[in-house]
Amino acid sequence: MTTSPDPLVLLRSRSYLALLVLAALIGVPVSATAYFFLALVSRLQTWIFTELPAGLGFRSAPPWWPILPLVLAGVLVSLAIRYLPGNGGHSPADGFKAGGGGPVPIELPGIALAALATLSLGVVLGPEAPLIALGGGLGGFAVRLIKRDAPATMSTVLAAAGSFAAISTLLGSPLLGAFLLMEASGLGGATLGLVLVPGLLAAGVGSLIFLGLNTWTGLGTFSLAIPSLPHVGHPTGAEFLWALAIGVMAAIVGSGIRWLGLFLRSRLEPKMLIATPAAGLAVAGLAIAFAAATGKSSSQVLFSGQSALGPLITHSASYTVGALLLLIICKGLAYGVSLSGFRGGPTFPALFIGAAGGIALSHLPGLPLVYGVAMGIGALCVVMLRLPLTSVLLATLLLSSDGLEVMPVAIVAVAVAYVASARLTPNPAQAPSGPAPAAAAPPGGPEPGPTQAVASSSSRSDQAERS
């Protein structure tokens, strides 16, 4: 019989201390690589969309300018996917993925090129997924350089450490980045979300009850709180109803965006070298149409929305409801098209579109701006990422001190959107009966991840104990 090691014994062991030192050492070059990769993306965006038009004699970038970089993005990404190892990383239409031992070194150039072309040339995707893949690949590569015969578990753990380091401050909080990777990698099992969401929803409703009873009785909330923070007001019954409505609306919008990405991907992949540039042209057309109709910059539709999210919320009064609705439509369609054939992360466009939706709805009675933004961000994120706990943290931590007040209704919106989107997602096709024919895995194909291996080992151990 084999038994699991005692965590306390493992924590006290020299090998674990050596693992921590190695993780800290790996974090230095990986974080530096991620930093300069993001700096290069930012510099290229500025040069391509601002400095290059001026250098060609234009006073400012002409309205048709996005066509050139977006078509070029389609050409470069399709070439990287077709001819370089690693398929340019995983398709963002499948949602957020993490975990495993990271890509092998030969796949890193293709992933980096596809991500660089996607991010710097205006495609509506974010940098988090490529950074996680690059960080994991560099972490695993560093382990192999230091110790060629390193155990598979050690390589997996340090590849995950590389991913943590690469995304450490991208989301504004190292804790949030770590939480994102833990939930996405499935370390708690496939049913973690199913088990915790009911408790999360009950906790959110419980917070609302505590606040409501304190309002009626004045006896206090009897909860841990730090005084003297800016006050935005406690949630009300109207905002609770808005949380239900926003959860349902986000499920419909997000499911539509995902369906569009998957629908186009199945038609794009057979003729990728032609169809991906055409997809880039469609994204450019949506950005040009929005700019022509509203007088706003086409950059509101292009890119991930990472740097535009703060200004959108801060200057929300300068947007009419019509402009916000058109922004949601154009950005949402461009997001769905980008999911189909490009390589990047799905997080930041969901943040931006959710915030725009919350701002638009805040023009209706009973929904303050901050609450609308928080619920919109959380609800659309959970539909696109399928990570309920991370979505709640994103919706609340991004709003600083106001996030503590809006968390209860954000939880309700996230829970409703999570369940509603699952109802709207078609059931997977029934697997054919009978044993599947044995086949060799293709080069670079998926391998069993550490979660499956752990689950299998745990199941065998449980059977042995019962015997």
N, C-alpha and C positions, 0 to 999 in steps of 0.2 A: 504494500500500500504506500501510496505517496501522499504527503500532506503539504498544504500550502505553507510557505515560510512565514514565520512570525514577523509582522511588519516592524515591531519594535526592535527585534534582533537585526533585521535588515537595516534599519535606520542607524543603529550603532556600529555597523560594520565598516571596516576600512574601505571596502570596495565601493560602498555607497558614497563615502566622502570623496573618493577618487572620481566617481561619476559626477558629483557636484562640481568639482574643480574643472573637470573636462568640459562640462556644460557651460560653465562661466567663460572658459577660454574660447569655446566655439562661438559663443554669443558675440564676441568682439568683432571678428571679421564678417560674420553674417549680418549683424546690425549695420556695420559700415557699408557693406555691399547694398543692403536694402536702402539705406539713406541716399547713397549716390545714384542708385537706380531711380528713385523718386525724383531726385534733383535733376537728373538727365531728362526724365519725362517732362517735368515742368519747364525746363529750358527749351526743349524741342517744341512744346506747345506754344510758348511765347514766340519763338522764331518763326514757326510755320504759319501761325494765324495773325501775327502782328508785324514782325520785322521783315519777313520776306515780301509781303505785299508792298510795304513802303520802299523796300529796296528795288522793286520792279517798277517804281514810279507812281504807284497808287497813293492817293492821299490817305485812304484807309482801305481795309480789306473790302473788295467789292461784294455785293450780295451773293454772287455765284461762287465765291472763293471756296466754300466748304466742299464743293464737288471734287476738286483736285485731290486734297488729302484723303478724303473718304474712299475714293476709288483706289488710290494708291494703297491705303490700308487693306482693302479687300485683296489686292494683288499680293502684297507681302505676306499677309496672314495665310492665305490659301497655299502659297508656295511653301511656307514653313510647315503647315499641317501635312501637306502632301509629300514633301521630299525630305524633311528632317525627322530624325527619331523623336518619339514622344508625342506626336500629334499636336504639338504646341501646347500641351497641357489638357486638362479635361474640359469638356464643353460646358459653358455656364448655363445652358438650357436645362441641364440635369440638376441644377441647384448648387448649393454650397457643399463642397466636399473637402474633407481633411482626414488626416490619419494615415496609417501605414508607414512604410519606411522612407517615403519620399521618392522622387524620380532618381534614376541612375545618372551618373555624370554625363553620359553621352546624350541624354535627353535635355540637359539644361540649356544649351545654345538655342535649340528650337523653341523652348518655352520662353526664353528671354526675348528672342526676336519677335515671336507672335505677340507677346505682351507689350513690347516696346512700340510696335506698329499700331496695336489697338489703342493704347492709352495716349500716345503722343499725336495721333492723327485724327482724334475727335470722336471715336466710337463710344457709344453710351454703355460703358462697362467700367468697373473700378479696379484698383490695383491689388486688392487684398488676396485674391486667389493665386495670381502669379507669384506674389511675394511669399506666400505660404509654401508653394511648390518649390521655389528657388531656395528658400531657407531650409526646407527639409532636405532637398538634394545636396546642398552645400554641407549641412550638418552630417548627413550620412557619408559624404565623400571625405570629410575631415576625419571621421572615425576610421575609415579604411586606410587613410594615409598614416594615421598614428599606430593602428594595430590591425593588421590585415586579417588576423584570425579572430577578430572581436565577435562575441556571441551575437546572434540575430536580435535578441532582446535589447542588448546595449545599443546596437545600431538604430533600432526603432526608437528607443527613448531619446537618443541624442539627435536623431533626425527631427523628432517632435520639438526638441529644445531649439533647434535651428529655426523651425517654423515660428515658435513663440517669439524668438528674438527678432525675426524679420518683421513681425506685425505688432511689435511691442507698443509703439506709440501711434500707429496709423489711425486707430479709432479714438484717440484722445485719452486713452487710459490703458496702461499695461494690464490691469485687472480685467477690463472688458475684453481685450484681445485674448487673454488666457481663457476666459470663460467661453468665448466664441469657439476656440479650438477644442476645448474639453467637450462641449456639447456636440459640436459638429463631428468629432472623431468617434463618437459613440462609445466613449470609455465607460459609460454607465450602462451600456446595453441598448438594444434597439427600442426597448419599451420605456426608456427613461422619460421621454416627453409625455407619453401616455400616462405614466404614473404620477408625474409631478404637476402636470397642468391642472388636474382637479384641485390639488392642494393650493396651487398658485391662485386659482380663481377664488377658492374659499378664503384665502388670505386677503385678496383684494376686496371682496365683499365685506369681510370682517373689518377691514380698515374703514370702509364707508360707514358701517354700523357704528363703530367707535366715534367717528367724527360726527355723525348724526346725533347720537345720544349726548355727546358733549354739547352740541349746539342747543339741544332741547333742555338739558338739565343743568349745564354749567358746572358739572362735577369734575371735569377734566378728562383727558384721553387716556391717562395712565400708561403712556408708552414712552420709550426712549426718544428724546428730541433735544436738539440744540437750539436755544433761544436766540433771538435777535437777528434771524435771517430775513431777507426781503419777503414780504407777504404777498401771495397771489390769490388768496382765498381758498377755502376748502371746497371740495367737490360737492355738487348739489344733485338733487334727483334728476334735474334736466340733463346734466352732464352724464349721469349714469345712462339715461336713455340714449343720448348721443353716442355713448360708447358701444351700445348694442347696434345702433344703425351704422356707425363707421366700421365696425367689425364685419358686418354683412357686405357693405359696399366695397371694402378693401378685398374681401374674398372674391367678389365678382371681377373687379379690375385686375387684381393680381393673377387670378386663374386665367383670365383672358390674355394677359401678357405672356404667361408661361405657355399657354396653348399656341399662341402665335409663334413663339420661338421654336417649339418642338415641331409644329406643322411645317414651318419654312425649312428647318434643318433637314427633315427627311427628303425634301425636294432639292435642297441645295447641295448635299454631300455628293450625289452622283456626278455632278458637273461643277465641282467646287471652284476650279480656276476661272470660270466665267461667272458663276452665280454669286460668289462672294464679293467681287467688285460691284456687281449689280446691287447687292444688299447695301454696300457702302454708299452707292448713288442714291438709294432710297432714303437712307438716314440723312444725307445732305439735303435732299429735296424737302424733307420734313422740317429741317432747321431753317431752310430758306423761306418756306411758306410761313412759319411762325414769325420770323423777323419781318417779312413783308406785311403781314396782317396786323402786327402789334407795334411795330417800331422798336421793339426790344432787340437785344443782340441775339444772333443765332447760337451763341455759346450757351444760352440757357437750355437749348435742346441738346447740343453736343456735349461730349465728355461725360464723366461719371456723375457730376453734380457735387463732388466732394468739396471743392472750394467755393461753389456757388450757393451751398445750402445756407450758410450764415447770412450772406447778403440778402438772400431771398426772404428770410424771416425778418431781418432787421428792417428792410425796405419794403415790407409787404404792402404798406399803404399806397405805394406807387403803382400797384397792379390792380386793374379792374377785375371783377369777377369773370368777365368774358376772356380777358387775357390769361387768367389763371386756368380756366377750363381748357383753353386752347393749348396752353403749356402742358397740361396733364395729358391731353390727347396726343400731341406731337411727341412729347418725351416718352410717353408710354409705348407708342408705336415704334419709335426709334429704338427703345429698349428691347422690345420683342424681336425686332429685326437683328439687333446686335447679338442677342442671345443665340441666334440660329447658326452663325458661322464664324464669329470672332472668338477671341480668347481673353478672358478677364473675369473679374468678380461681379456677382450680382447684388452686392450689398448697397453701395452708394446710390445707384439710380433709384432703388426702392426707397431709401431715406428721402431723396429729393422729391420724388413723386408723391410719397405719403405726406410730406410736409406741405407741398403745394395744395394737395387735397384738403388738408386740415385748415389751411389759410382760407381757401375758397368757402368751406362750410362755416367758418367763423363769422361770415357776413350774415348768417341766419340767426334767429333769436336763440338764446340759451347756451351758446357755445363760445366761451372766451378763446382768444387766439392761442394762448399757450396750451390750453387743453386740446384744442383741435389739432395743433401740430404734433403733440405727444401721441395722441391716439392714432393719427394718420401714419406717423412714422412706425410705431409699434405694430399696427395692424397690417400694413403692407409688407413690412419686413418679415413677419412670420409667414405670410403667404408665399413669399419668394424664397425664403431661406429654410423654412420648416424648423426653425429653432426658437421655440416660444420663450424660453428663459432669457436667451441672448437678446431677443427682440424687446422684451420689457426693459432690460438694462440699457439698450440703445436709446429707447424712447425717453428714459428718465435721466440717464447720466449726461446726455447731450444738452439737456436744458439746465444743467447746473443745479442751483438751490431750488429752482422751481420744480425740478423733477420729483422731489419728495412729496409735494402736494398733489401732483398729477398721477403718481404711480398707481393708486387704486383703480382709477378709471382706465388708465393705460392697460392694466392687467386684464380688465374686463374686455376691452376692445381686442387685445391680443388673443385671449381665449376664444372669443366668438369667431374671430377671423380664422384661427387655427382649425377649429372644428368645421366651420362653414366651408373653408377651402378643401378640406378632406372630403366633404360631401360632394363638392363640385368636381373633384378629380376623378376621372373614369377609372374603373377597376382595371388592374393589369390583365393583359391577355392570359387566358388559361394555358398553362403549360401543357405540352403534348404528353399523353400517357405513355408509360413504358420507359425503360432506361434510355438515357441519352447516349448516343455513340461517343466513344472515347475519342478525344482529339487533342493534339498537342496545343498548348497555349501559344498564341502568336507572340513574336518578339515584342517586348514592351507591353504585353497584355496584362490584365489585372491578375494579381496573385492574392491568395487568402491573406487578409489583413490580420493584425495582432488581436483585434477584438474577437474575430471568428475563432482564432486559434485558442485564445483564452477560454471562450465559451465552450469549445469542444473539450478542452482539457478539464474544465470544471465539471462538465456533464459526466465524463468518464470517472472523475473522482467521486462524484455523488453516487454513481452506480456502484462503485467499489465499496463505499461506506455502507450503502443499504445492504449489499451482499454480506 
